[in-house]
Amino acid sequence: MKLKERRGVLLSAIGVTEEGKRAVLEIILSREEDATGYWRLLVEVWKKHSFILIVAS
């Protein structure tokens, strides 16, 4: 993704509802794909949702 002469990445968290449907939990824009960006994503998800298991790939 190009951002006015800079680059960035969209990081997303996707979950599964109790009915088995996929749902986007959070999307954030980060300057690069790094541990800080993913940590920020997880914090935002944690603020809004409760979860039991996280699988990252």
C-alpha contacts under 8 A as a table, 3 or more apart, distances in Angstrom:
res1	aa1	res2	aa2	distance
1	M	7	R	5.92
1	M	8	G	5.71
1	M	9	V	6.27
2	K	5	E	6.70
2	K	6	R	5.95
2	K	7	R	4.77
2	K	8	G	6.54
3	L	6	R	4.88
3	L	7	R	5.49
3	L	8	G	6.80
4	K	7	R	8.00
7	R	31	R	6.54
7	R	32	E	7.78
8	G	29	L	6.72
8	G	30	S	5.61
8	G	31	R	4.34
8	G	32	E	5.65
9	V	29	L	5.81
9	V	30	S	5.37
9	V	31	R	6.20
9	V	32	E	5.87
9	V	33	E	6.49
10	L	27	I	6.63
10	L	28	I	5.72
10	L	29	L	4.69
10	L	30	S	6.31
11	L	27	I	5.65
11	L	28	I	5.38
11	L	29	L	6.34
11	L	30	S	7.12
11	L	33	E	7.80
11	L	37	G	7.67
11	L	38	Y	7.26
11	L	41	L	7.12
12	S	24	V	7.33
12	S	25	L	7.58
12	S	26	E	5.71
12	S	27	I	4.34
12	S	28	I	6.51
12	S	41	L	7.41
13	A	24	V	6.10
13	A	25	L	5.39
13	A	26	E	5.29
13	A	27	I	6.48
13	A	41	L	7.38
13	A	42	L	7.90
13	A	45	V	7.49
14	I	22	R	6.75
14	I	23	A	5.62
14	I	24	V	4.49
14	I	25	L	5.41
14	I	26	E	7.31
15	G	22	R	5.67
15	G	23	A	5.23
15	G	24	V	6.29
15	G	25	L	6.29
16	V	19	E	7.80
16	V	20	G	5.62
16	V	21	K	5.40
16	V	22	R	4.50
16	V	23	A	5.96
17	T	20	G	5.16
17	T	21	K	5.29
17	T	22	R	6.33
17	T	23	A	6.91
18	E	21	K	7.48
24	V	27	I	7.61
25	L	45	V	6.44
25	L	49	H	7.86
26	E	41	L	7.21
26	E	44	E	7.16
26	E	45	V	6.10
27	I	41	L	7.39
28	I	41	L	6.51
30	S	33	E	6.98
30	S	37	G	5.87
31	R	37	G	7.99
32	E	37	G	7.19
33	E	37	G	6.32
33	E	38	Y	7.48
34	D	37	G	5.41
34	D	38	Y	6.46
35	A	38	Y	5.18
35	A	39	W	5.99
36	T	39	W	5.05
36	T	40	R	6.16
37	G	40	R	5.13
37	G	41	L	6.25
38	Y	41	L	4.94
38	Y	42	L	6.23
39	W	42	L	5.14
39	W	43	V	6.20
40	R	43	V	5.12
40	R	44	E	6.27
41	L	44	E	5.23
41	L	45	V	6.31
42	L	45	V	5.06
42	L	46	W	6.00
43	V	46	W	5.01
43	V	47	K	6.22
44	E	47	K	5.21
44	E	48	K	6.70
45	V	48	K	5.40
45	V	49	H	5.83
46	W	49	H	5.40
46	W	50	S	6.37
46	W	51	F	7.75
51	F	54	I	7.65
